């Protein structure tokens, strides 16, 4: 079941699910009518979509705003009638919607911020409602962030119903016993922002209940995600799962923890993840916390979930945990998508032929979003070429279930490269690539601005030196030099970490780049691309000494003095209208600069300029002269 809060998604297709039919309204997926857009309504719509898309209930079984009435005993022992409106209910198939006795699932949705332990609007309300519905055994309570699943137990000598926690809601045709089966399907396909909220909730639960710092909690979440993916990729009975009520007892929590720790040890031994983990990595969570986190994550299948959904979910926790601590700001998804679509890697080439694969680099890759979007872009082009007669939504599934998936994996491993100076972001980017069908081995960690200065040896010597070592053991700069050298890429997507907090002042690094300097505007002769200088200090200047305004004895003082002049300004003509009689200063009638002149060389021209006698008179006043003197001292 998803985390049912609404967030404005950056994916236009995801937004379509709750398209505003008019300003201030959204589309109701149950009634097919527009309803008022409120935070509570968006949670209700998320619940309804989940019941239909993830739990496989038919749209016709859903009913919203179901009114019920039941009797309760008050504190004085008297009965009173209580009337409630239930947010969303599920009726049995073909049952009339006017009899609450046919309700088989009930969903209580409360406004965001409502506490689960609230005596009137919390989980107690769900238990009271389940007790009033004779045919309803399962229900959920949510405030958009927290999710509580309950099962009602009756019979067996019980005088009153008993309510137990479940880790998930049984779907269509399922019961709580199905949640206990190890051979049950691996999970539901996440939709909308459900996975994003699940990741965030798991992180927050670990942070709040384990006593870890936020970044430490983040890496524990990543360890569990790796375990989840590894379990989905391996054959046999699943291990990353929780029985219906298993996490409610200390014995059950210990059994869950034992399965997950054994699974993580297997992950660390897997050669595919050798560059991601070390022997020191461990799952450092108490059994109770670990059981709760596994229960939330096990509801979904990560490999079958759409790449945009996984990317948004992963970016949510990665960016919030890492950028806030390092002053880094990740590129918005819509900007990434725009850049990739504009450059269009692969274009109209036959991407089933590896010779046409585009090589793509991000030298400041962060969490790897540019690479994952480029991978998705190329994957969709491959799918269109391999399955032209299939619907676009079906192509992605066919790519995963056929040999075409191997083609995508080979493309990612051969053509996608990312570099980041931060080793933590390198690990995060590799995790992101694994979520998007591998290629994680090409995420390297070193200062890409310094490349290849850190390698004094030429590529030929490096290749001979490392010829007998497997590529996985090569240092990252060596791998980049031999497999991804300068000039070998077709596309570069990147958003470097600009900012005053990250200065680049090493002259050896700056010397490699044409733009790694501060440039001043040229005031020399026409065509000169450098500031005026003496001939002896000029470097790589194409002008002759005679043409250089820095050495020509006939240089025009106006070019050194007037900031409005440029190399395109014509040479002053003493006889031209509006020019100075001394021919040392260009004084057109439009000159608005003379009174703030700070150049001594221009002062005589200003005092004798005939372009505007009134302004020349003002210039010679005592106040203007003192202003000029102060300006000259400051210059």
C-alpha positions as CSV (number, residue, x, y, z in Angstrom):
1,X,0.0,0.0,0.0
2,X,1.4,3.4,-0.9
3,X,2.2,6.4,1.3
4,X,-0.8,8.3,0.3
5,X,0.2,11.9,0.7
6,X,-0.1,14.1,-2.3
7,X,2.9,15.8,-3.7
8,X,3.1,17.6,-7.0
9,X,4.9,15.2,-9.1
10,X,7.3,16.3,-11.8
11,X,6.2,13.6,-14.1
12,X,3.4,14.8,-16.5
13,X,2.1,11.3,-16.9
14,X,1.8,10.9,-13.2
15,X,0.0,14.2,-12.9
16,X,-2.6,13.0,-15.4
17,X,-4.0,10.7,-12.8
18,X,-5.3,13.6,-10.8
19,X,-5.7,16.1,-13.7
20,X,-7.4,19.3,-12.6
21,X,-10.6,19.5,-14.6
22,X,-10.9,23.2,-13.6
23,X,-9.0,25.5,-11.3
24,X,-9.2,24.2,-7.7
25,X,-10.6,20.8,-8.8
26,X,-9.2,17.3,-9.4
27,X,-10.7,14.3,-11.1
28,X,-12.3,11.7,-8.9
29,X,-11.3,8.2,-10.1
30,X,-14.3,6.6,-8.3
31,X,-17.2,8.8,-9.4
32,X,-15.6,10.1,-12.7
33,X,-16.6,13.6,-11.5
34,X,-14.5,16.7,-10.6
35,X,-14.2,17.3,-6.9
36,X,-12.6,20.1,-4.9
37,X,-8.9,19.9,-4.6
38,X,-7.8,19.7,-1.0
39,X,-4.9,17.9,0.8
40,X,-7.4,15.4,2.2
41,X,-9.0,14.8,-1.1
42,X,-5.7,14.0,-2.7
43,X,-5.0,11.4,-0.1
44,X,-8.5,9.9,-0.8
45,X,-7.7,9.7,-4.5
46,X,-4.3,8.0,-3.8
47,X,-6.1,5.4,-1.7
48,X,-8.6,4.8,-4.5
49,X,-6.0,4.4,-7.2
50,X,-4.0,2.0,-5.1
51,X,-7.0,-0.2,-4.4
52,X,-7.6,-0.5,-8.1
53,X,-4.1,-0.5,-9.6
54,X,-2.1,-2.3,-6.9
55,X,-4.6,-4.4,-5.1
56,X,-6.6,-5.4,-8.2
57,X,-10.0,-4.5,-6.9
58,X,-12.4,-3.7,-9.7
59,X,-13.3,0.0,-10.1
60,X,-17.0,-0.9,-9.7
61,X,-16.4,-2.3,-6.2
62,X,-15.2,1.0,-4.8
63,X,-17.4,3.5,-3.0
64,X,-16.5,6.8,-1.4
65,X,-18.2,8.7,1.4
66,X,-20.1,5.7,2.6
67,X,-22.4,6.5,5.4
68,X,-23.0,3.9,8.2
69,X,-24.8,3.9,11.5
70,X,-24.1,1.6,14.5
71,X,-24.8,1.5,18.2
72,X,-22.3,1.7,21.0
73,X,-22.4,1.7,24.8
74,X,-21.5,5.0,26.5
75,X,-19.7,5.3,29.8
76,X,-23.1,5.0,31.7
77,X,-23.9,1.7,30.0
78,X,-26.6,3.2,27.7
79,X,-26.6,2.6,24.0
80,X,-26.4,5.5,21.5
81,X,-26.4,5.6,17.7
82,X,-23.2,6.7,16.0
83,X,-23.2,7.9,12.4
84,X,-20.0,7.9,10.4
85,X,-18.9,8.7,6.9
86,X,-16.2,6.3,5.6
87,X,-13.7,7.7,3.2
88,X,-13.4,4.7,0.8
89,X,-14.8,1.2,1.1
90,X,-14.7,-1.9,-1.1
91,X,-17.8,-4.0,-1.7
92,X,-17.9,-7.6,-2.5
93,X,-18.3,-8.4,-6.2
94,X,-21.7,-7.8,-7.7
95,X,-23.0,-6.7,-4.2
96,X,-25.4,-3.7,-3.9
97,X,-23.8,-0.6,-2.6
98,X,-26.6,0.3,-0.3
99,X,-26.0,-2.4,2.3
100,X,-22.9,-1.9,4.5
101,X,-23.1,-5.6,5.4
102,X,-21.4,-6.4,2.0
103,X,-18.3,-4.2,2.7
104,X,-15.1,-6.3,2.7
105,X,-12.4,-3.5,3.1
106,X,-12.6,-0.2,4.8
107,X,-10.2,2.8,4.5
108,X,-10.2,5.6,7.0
109,X,-8.4,8.7,5.6
110,X,-7.7,11.5,8.0
111,X,-6.3,15.0,7.3
112,X,-2.5,15.2,7.2
113,X,-1.0,15.8,10.7
114,X,-3.6,13.6,12.5
115,X,-1.9,11.4,15.1
116,X,-2.4,7.7,14.9
117,X,-3.0,7.6,18.7
118,X,-5.7,10.3,18.6
119,X,-8.5,8.9,20.7
120,X,-11.3,10.1,18.3
121,X,-9.7,10.2,14.9
122,X,-6.8,7.8,15.2
123,X,-6.5,4.1,14.7
124,X,-9.1,3.5,17.4
125,X,-11.7,4.8,15.0
126,X,-10.6,2.1,12.5
127,X,-11.0,-0.6,15.1
128,X,-14.4,0.7,16.1
129,X,-15.5,0.8,12.4
130,X,-14.3,-2.7,11.8
131,X,-16.3,-3.9,14.8
132,X,-19.4,-2.3,13.4
133,X,-19.1,-4.0,10.0
134,X,-19.9,-7.7,10.3
135,X,-18.6,-8.7,6.8
136,X,-15.4,-6.6,6.9
137,X,-12.3,-8.2,8.3
138,X,-9.5,-5.9,7.0
139,X,-9.0,-2.1,7.0
140,X,-6.4,0.6,6.8
141,X,-6.0,4.0,8.5
142,X,-3.8,6.8,7.0
143,X,-3.1,10.4,7.4
144,X,-1.2,10.5,4.2
145,X,2.1,9.7,5.7
146,X,1.5,7.0,8.3
147,X,-0.2,3.7,7.3
148,X,-1.7,1.2,9.7
149,X,-3.3,-2.1,8.5
150,X,-5.6,-4.0,10.8
151,X,-7.2,-7.4,10.8
152,X,-10.3,-8.2,12.9
153,X,-10.2,-11.6,14.6
154,X,-13.5,-13.1,15.9
155,X,-14.5,-16.5,17.2
156,X,-12.2,-18.9,19.0
157,X,-13.8,-18.2,22.3
158,X,-13.3,-14.4,22.0
159,X,-16.0,-12.4,23.7
160,X,-15.0,-9.2,21.9
161,X,-13.2,-8.8,18.5
162,X,-9.4,-8.7,18.6
163,X,-7.5,-6.4,16.3
164,X,-4.0,-7.2,15.1
165,X,-1.5,-5.3,13.0
166,X,-0.6,-6.5,9.5
167,X,2.2,-5.3,7.3
168,X,0.0,-5.0,4.2
169,X,-3.6,-5.1,3.1
170,X,-4.8,-8.4,1.5
171,X,-5.7,-7.7,-2.1
172,X,-8.4,-9.0,-4.4
173,X,-9.1,-12.7,-3.6
174,X,-6.5,-12.7,-0.8
175,X,-6.7,-13.2,3.0
176,X,-4.2,-12.7,5.8
177,X,-3.1,-16.3,5.3
178,X,-1.8,-15.3,1.8
179,X,0.5,-12.7,3.3
180,X,2.2,-15.6,5.1
181,X,3.0,-17.6,2.0
182,X,6.7,-17.5,1.0
183,X,5.8,-18.3,-2.6
184,X,3.4,-15.4,-2.9
185,X,4.3,-12.9,-5.6
186,X,7.2,-10.7,-4.7
187,X,5.2,-7.5,-4.4
188,X,3.1,-4.9,-6.0
189,X,4.1,-2.6,-8.8
190,X,4.4,0.9,-7.2
191,X,2.5,3.7,-8.9
192,X,2.5,7.5,-8.5
193,X,4.5,8.7,-5.5
194,X,3.9,5.6,-3.4
195,X,7.4,4.3,-3.6
196,X,8.8,7.8,-2.9
197,X,6.8,8.0,0.3
198,X,7.7,4.5,1.3
199,X,11.4,5.2,1.1
200,X,11.0,8.4,3.0
201,X,8.9,6.7,5.7
202,X,11.4,3.9,6.2
203,X,14.2,6.4,6.5
204,X,12.3,8.5,9.0
205,X,11.4,5.4,11.1
206,X,15.0,4.2,11.3
207,X,16.1,7.8,12.1
208,X,13.5,8.2,14.8
209,X,13.7,4.7,16.4
210,X,17.3,3.6,16.0
211,X,19.1,6.7,17.2
212,X,21.2,7.1,14.1
213,X,22.1,10.3,12.3
214,X,20.2,11.1,9.1
215,X,23.1,10.2,6.8
216,X,23.7,6.9,8.7
217,X,20.1,6.1,8.5
218,X,20.2,6.8,4.8
219,X,23.0,4.2,4.2
220,X,21.0,1.6,6.2
221,X,18.0,2.2,3.9
222,X,20.3,1.7,0.9
223,X,21.6,-1.6,2.4
224,X,18.0,-2.8,2.6
225,X,17.3,-1.7,-1.0
226,X,20.2,-3.7,-2.2
227,X,18.9,-6.7,-0.3
228,X,15.5,-6.3,-1.8
229,X,16.9,-6.1,-5.4
230,X,19.2,-9.1,-4.9
231,X,16.3,-11.1,-3.5
232,X,14.1,-10.2,-6.5
233,X,16.9,-11.2,-8.9
234,X,17.6,-14.6,-7.4
235,X,15.5,-17.6,-8.0
236,X,13.7,-19.7,-5.3
237,X,11.6,-18.6,-2.4
238,X,11.8,-15.0,-1.4
239,X,13.6,-14.0,1.7
240,X,13.0,-10.2,1.8
241,X,9.4,-10.5,3.1
242,X,7.3,-10.4,6.3
243,X,4.5,-12.7,7.2
244,X,1.2,-11.1,8.0
245,X,1.6,-10.7,11.8
246,X,5.3,-11.8,12.1
247,X,6.7,-8.5,13.0
248,X,4.3,-8.1,16.0
249,X,6.2,-10.4,18.3
250,X,9.9,-10.5,19.4
251,X,10.3,-14.0,18.0
252,X,9.0,-12.9,14.6
253,X,11.2,-9.8,14.6
254,X,14.2,-12.0,15.3
255,X,13.3,-14.4,12.5
256,X,13.0,-11.5,10.0
257,X,16.3,-10.0,11.2
258,X,18.1,-13.3,10.7
259,X,16.8,-13.7,7.1
260,X,17.8,-10.1,6.2
261,X,21.3,-10.2,7.7
262,X,22.0,-13.5,6.0
263,X,20.8,-12.0,2.7
264,X,23.0,-8.9,3.2
265,X,26.1,-11.2,3.7
266,X,25.2,-12.8,0.4
267,X,24.9,-9.4,-1.3
268,X,28.4,-8.4,-0.1
269,X,29.9,-11.7,-1.5
270,X,28.2,-11.1,-4.9
271,X,30.9,-10.0,-7.4
272,X,28.4,-7.6,-9.0
273,X,28.4,-5.5,-5.8
274,X,32.1,-5.9,-4.9
275,X,32.8,-2.3,-5.7
276,X,29.8,-1.0,-3.7
277,X,30.4,-2.7,-0.3
278,X,33.2,-3.5,2.0
279,X,33.5,-6.1,4.8
280,X,32.8,-3.4,7.3
281,X,29.4,-2.7,5.9
282,X,26.6,-4.2,8.1
283,X,23.0,-3.8,8.9
284,X,23.1,-2.1,12.2
285,X,19.4,-2.1,13.2
286,X,17.6,-3.6,16.1
287,X,15.3,-6.4,15.3
288,X,12.2,-4.4,15.9
289,X,13.3,-1.5,13.7
290,X,14.6,-3.9,11.0
291,X,11.3,-5.8,10.9
292,X,9.3,-2.7,10.5
293,X,11.4,-1.4,7.6
294,X,11.4,-4.7,5.8
295,X,7.6,-4.9,6.1
296,X,7.2,-1.5,4.4
297,X,9.7,-2.2,1.6
298,X,8.5,-5.7,0.9
299,X,5.2,-4.5,-0.4
300,X,6.6,-3.5,-3.8
301,X,8.6,-5.1,-6.5
302,X,11.4,-2.7,-7.4
303,X,12.6,-4.3,-10.7
304,X,9.1,-4.2,-12.3
305,X,8.3,-0.7,-11.1
306,X,8.5,2.0,-13.7
307,X,11.9,3.8,-14.0
308,X,10.4,7.2,-13.4
309,X,8.7,6.1,-10.2
310,X,11.9,4.5,-8.9
311,X,14.0,7.5,-9.9
312,X,11.7,10.0,-8.2
313,X,11.7,7.8,-5.0
314,X,15.4,7.4,-5.0
315,X,16.1,11.0,-5.7
316,X,13.8,12.0,-2.9
317,X,15.9,10.4,-0.2
318,X,19.3,10.9,-1.9
319,X,18.9,14.6,-2.4
320,X,17.4,15.3,1.0
321,X,20.0,13.3,2.9
322,X,23.2,14.3,0.9
323,X,22.7,17.8,-0.6
324,X,21.6,19.4,2.7
325,X,24.9,18.3,4.4
326,X,27.2,19.3,1.5
327,X,25.7,22.4,0.1
328,X,24.9,20.6,-3.1
329,X,21.7,21.2,-5.1
330,X,20.6,18.5,-7.5
331,X,19.3,19.2,-10.9
332,X,15.4,19.3,-11.2
333,X,14.0,16.3,-13.0
334,X,12.2,18.5,-15.6
335,X,15.5,20.1,-16.5
336,X,17.2,16.7,-16.9
337,X,14.4,15.4,-19.1
338,X,14.5,18.6,-21.2
339,X,18.3,18.4,-21.8
340,X,18.2,14.7,-22.7
341,X,15.3,15.1,-25.1
342,X,16.8,18.2,-26.7
343,X,20.1,16.4,-27.5
344,X,18.3,13.1,-28.2
345,X,21.1,10.5,-27.7
346,X,20.8,7.8,-30.4
347,X,18.6,10.1,-32.6
348,X,17.4,8.0,-35.5
349,X,20.2,5.5,-35.5
350,X,19.6,1.7,-35.4
351,X,20.3,1.1,-31.7
352,X,20.0,-2.6,-32.1
353,X,23.5,-2.4,-33.6
354,X,26.2,-1.7,-30.9
355,X,28.2,0.3,-33.4
356,X,25.5,3.0,-33.2
357,X,25.4,3.3,-29.5
358,X,26.1,6.8,-28.2
359,X,28.7,7.2,-25.5
360,X,27.5,9.4,-22.7
361,X,29.4,11.0,-19.8
362,X,28.5,13.0,-16.7
363,X,31.7,14.3,-15.1
364,X,29.8,15.6,-12.0
365,X,27.2,12.9,-11.8
366,X,25.9,13.2,-8.2
367,X,23.3,10.5,-7.8
368,X,23.4,9.7,-11.5
369,X,20.1,11.1,-12.7
370,X,21.4,12.4,-16.0
371,X,22.7,8.9,-16.7
372,X,19.5,7.1,-15.7
373,X,17.4,9.4,-17.8
374,X,19.7,9.0,-20.8
375,X,19.5,5.2,-20.2
376,X,15.7,5.4,-20.2
377,X,15.7,7.5,-23.3
378,X,17.9,5.0,-25.2
379,X,15.9,2.1,-23.8
380,X,12.6,3.5,-25.1
381,X,14.2,4.0,-28.6
382,X,15.4,0.4,-28.6
383,X,11.9,-0.8,-27.5
384,X,10.3,1.2,-30.3
385,X,12.7,-0.4,-32.9
386,X,12.3,-3.9,-31.5
387,X,8.6,-3.9,-30.9
388,X,7.1,-1.3,-33.3
389,X,3.7,-2.9,-33.3
390,X,3.3,-2.9,-29.5
391,X,1.8,-0.2,-27.3
392,X,4.4,2.0,-25.6
393,X,3.4,0.9,-22.1
394,X,3.8,-2.8,-23.1
395,X,7.2,-2.3,-24.7
396,X,8.9,-1.6,-21.4
397,X,7.7,-5.0,-20.0
398,X,8.7,-6.8,-23.1
399,X,12.2,-5.3,-22.9
400,X,12.6,-6.7,-19.4
401,X,11.2,-10.1,-20.1
402,X,13.1,-10.8,-23.4
403,X,16.6,-10.9,-24.6
404,X,16.3,-7.2,-25.3
405,X,17.0,-6.6,-21.7
406,X,20.5,-8.0,-22.1
407,X,21.0,-5.4,-24.9
408,X,20.1,-2.6,-22.6
409,X,22.4,-3.9,-19.9
410,X,25.3,-4.2,-22.4
411,X,24.7,-0.6,-23.6
412,X,24.7,0.7,-20.0
413,X,27.9,-1.2,-19.2
414,X,29.7,-0.1,-22.3
415,X,28.5,3.5,-22.9
416,X,27.4,5.2,-19.7
417,X,30.1,6.8,-17.5
418,X,29.7,9.0,-14.5
419,X,32.4,10.7,-12.3
420,X,32.0,12.3,-8.9
421,X,34.5,13.5,-6.5
422,X,32.4,12.5,-3.5
423,X,32.8,8.8,-2.7
424,X,29.4,8.7,-1.0
425,X,27.7,10.0,-4.1
426,X,29.6,7.4,-6.2
427,X,28.0,4.7,-4.1
428,X,24.6,6.4,-4.3
429,X,24.9,6.7,-8.1
430,X,25.8,3.0,-8.4
431,X,22.7,2.2,-6.4
432,X,20.6,4.3,-8.8
433,X,22.0,2.6,-11.8
434,X,21.3,-0.8,-10.3
435,X,17.6,0.3,-9.8
436,X,17.6,1.1,-13.5
437,X,19.1,-2.1,-14.8
438,X,22.8,-1.9,-14.1
439,X,25.7,0.0,-15.6
440,X,26.8,0.8,-12.1
441,X,30.4,-0.4,-12.7
442,X,31.1,2.8,-14.7
443,X,30.6,5.2,-11.8
444,X,34.0,6.5,-10.9
445,X,35.3,8.7,-8.1
446,X,38.0,11.3,-8.6
447,X,38.3,15.0,-9.3
448,X,37.3,15.2,-13.0
449,X,38.7,18.8,-13.3
450,X,42.1,17.4,-12.4
451,X,42.0,14.6,-15.0
452,X,44.4,13.5,-16.4
453,X,47.0,15.5,-14.4
454,X,46.9,12.9,-11.6
455,X,48.3,10.3,-14.1
456,X,51.9,11.2,-15.1
457,X,52.2,8.2,-17.4
458,X,50.8,8.1,-20.9
459,X,48.0,5.6,-21.8
460,X,50.3,3.2,-23.4
461,X,52.4,2.7,-20.3
462,X,49.3,2.5,-18.1
463,X,47.8,-0.2,-20.3
464,X,51.0,-2.3,-20.0
465,X,51.2,-1.7,-16.3
466,X,47.7,-2.9,-15.6
467,X,47.4,-5.5,-18.3
468,X,47.5,-8.4,-15.9
469,X,44.9,-7.0,-13.4
470,X,41.2,-7.3,-13.8
471,X,39.5,-4.1,-14.8
472,X,37.6,-4.0,-11.5
473,X,40.9,-3.6,-9.6
474,X,42.1,-0.7,-11.7
475,X,42.1,2.7,-9.9
476,X,39.3,4.9,-11.1
477,X,41.5,7.5,-12.8
478,X,43.2,4.7,-14.7
479,X,39.9,3.2,-15.8
480,X,38.8,6.6,-17.1
481,X,42.1,7.1,-18.9
482,X,42.0,3.7,-20.6
483,X,38.3,3.2,-21.1
484,X,36.8,6.7,-21.1
485,X,39.5,9.1,-22.2
486,X,39.0,12.7,-23.3
487,X,37.5,12.9,-26.7
488,X,35.8,9.5,-26.7
489,X,32.3,10.6,-25.8
490,X,29.4,11.7,-28.0
491,X,27.3,13.5,-25.3
492,X,28.2,15.2,-22.0
493,X,25.3,15.9,-19.6
494,X,26.3,17.6,-16.4
495,X,25.4,20.2,-13.8
496,X,28.7,21.0,-12.0
497,X,28.6,22.2,-8.4
498,X,29.1,25.9,-9.0
499,X,29.4,28.1,-6.0
500,X,31.8,30.2,-3.9
501,X,32.0,27.5,-1.3
502,X,33.7,25.2,-3.8
503,X,36.5,27.3,-5.3
504,X,38.9,26.0,-7.9
505,X,42.2,27.9,-7.5
506,X,44.8,25.4,-8.4
507,X,46.8,27.0,-11.3
508,X,47.7,23.6,-12.7
509,X,44.0,22.7,-13.1
510,X,43.0,26.1,-14.4
511,X,45.7,26.1,-17.0
512,X,44.0,23.2,-18.8
513,X,40.9,25.3,-19.6
514,X,40.4,28.2,-21.9
515,X,37.6,29.6,-19.6
516,X,39.4,28.9,-16.3
517,X,40.4,32.6,-15.9
518,X,39.0,36.0,-15.2
519,X,38.9,38.1,-18.4
520,X,38.8,41.9,-18.7
521,X,37.5,43.8,-21.7
522,X,40.0,44.6,-24.4
523,X,40.7,48.4,-24.7
524,X,43.5,48.1,-27.3
525,X,43.6,48.5,-31.0
526,X,40.9,47.1,-33.3
527,X,40.9,43.4,-33.2
528,X,42.9,43.0,-30.1
529,X,41.5,40.3,-27.8
530,X,43.7,41.3,-24.8
531,X,43.9,44.3,-22.4
532,X,46.5,46.9,-23.4
533,X,49.9,45.7,-22.5
534,X,53.6,46.2,-23.1
535,X,55.1,44.3,-26.0
536,X,57.4,42.4,-23.7
537,X,54.6,41.0,-21.6
538,X,52.3,40.0,-24.4
539,X,51.8,36.2,-24.9
540,X,50.4,34.6,-28.0
541,X,49.2,37.9,-29.3
542,X,48.6,38.0,-33.1
543,X,48.9,41.8,-33.4
544,X,52.1,43.4,-34.5
545,X,53.8,46.0,-32.3
546,X,52.6,48.7,-34.6
547,X,49.0,47.7,-34.4
548,X,49.1,47.2,-30.6
549,X,47.6,50.1,-28.7
550,X,49.9,49.2,-25.8
551,X,53.0,50.0,-27.8
552,X,51.9,52.4,-30.5
553,X,53.1,56.0,-29.8
554,X,50.1,57.3,-31.6
555,X,47.6,55.4,-29.4
556,X,44.3,57.2,-28.8
557,X,43.9,58.4,-25.2
558,X,40.1,58.2,-25.6
559,X,40.3,54.4,-25.9
560,X,42.1,54.1,-22.6
561,X,39.8,56.5,-20.9
562,X,36.2,56.1,-22.1
563,X,34.5,53.0,-20.9
564,X,31.9,53.3,-23.7
565,X,34.6,52.9,-26.3
566,X,35.4,49.6,-27.8
567,X,37.5,48.1,-30.6
568,X,34.6,48.9,-33.0
569,X,34.6,52.6,-32.1
570,X,35.9,54.7,-35.0
571,X,39.2,56.6,-34.5
572,X,38.5,60.3,-33.5
573,X,38.7,62.9,-36.1
574,X,39.5,66.4,-34.8
575,X,37.5,68.0,-37.5
576,X,34.4,65.8,-37.0
577,X,31.4,67.4,-35.4
578,X,31.2,66.7,-31.7
579,X,34.9,65.8,-31.3
580,X,37.5,67.4,-29.0
581,X,39.7,70.0,-30.7
582,X,42.7,68.2,-29.2
583,X,41.7,64.9,-30.9
584,X,42.5,63.1,-27.7
585,X,39.0,62.3,-26.6
586,X,36.0,61.3,-28.6
587,X,33.2,63.5,-27.4
588,X,30.0,62.9,-29.2
589,X,26.9,64.7,-28.2
590,X,25.6,61.5,-26.6
591,X,28.5,61.2,-24.1
592,X,27.0,60.8,-20.7
593,X,30.3,59.9,-19.0
594,X,32.4,63.0,-18.8
595,X,31.5,64.3,-15.4
596,X,32.7,61.0,-13.8
597,X,35.9,60.7,-15.8
598,X,38.6,59.1,-13.7
599,X,41.5,59.1,-16.2
600,X,44.1,61.9,-16.0
601,X,44.8,61.5,-19.7
602,X,41.3,62.6,-20.6
603,X,41.1,65.6,-18.2
604,X,42.6,68.2,-20.6
605,X,40.2,67.0,-23.3
606,X,37.3,67.3,-21.0
607,X,38.2,70.8,-19.9
608,X,38.7,72.0,-23.5
609,X,36.0,69.8,-25.2
610,X,33.8,71.9,-27.4
611,X,31.0,69.3,-27.7
612,X,29.0,70.9,-24.8
613,X,30.4,74.2,-23.5
614,X,28.0,74.2,-20.6
615,X,29.2,70.8,-19.3
616,X,32.8,71.9,-19.8
617,X,32.1,74.9,-17.6
618,X,30.6,72.8,-14.9
619,X,33.6,70.5,-15.1
620,X,35.9,73.4,-14.2
621,X,34.0,74.2,-11.0
622,X,35.6,73.6,-7.7
623,X,33.2,70.9,-6.8
624,X,33.8,68.9,-10.0
625,X,37.6,69.4,-9.7
626,X,37.7,68.0,-6.1
627,X,35.6,65.1,-7.3
628,X,38.1,64.4,-10.1
629,X,41.0,64.7,-7.7
630,X,39.5,62.1,-5.4
631,X,38.7,59.8,-8.3
632,X,42.3,60.1,-9.6
633,X,43.7,59.1,-6.2
634,X,41.4,56.2,-6.0
635,X,42.6,55.1,-9.5
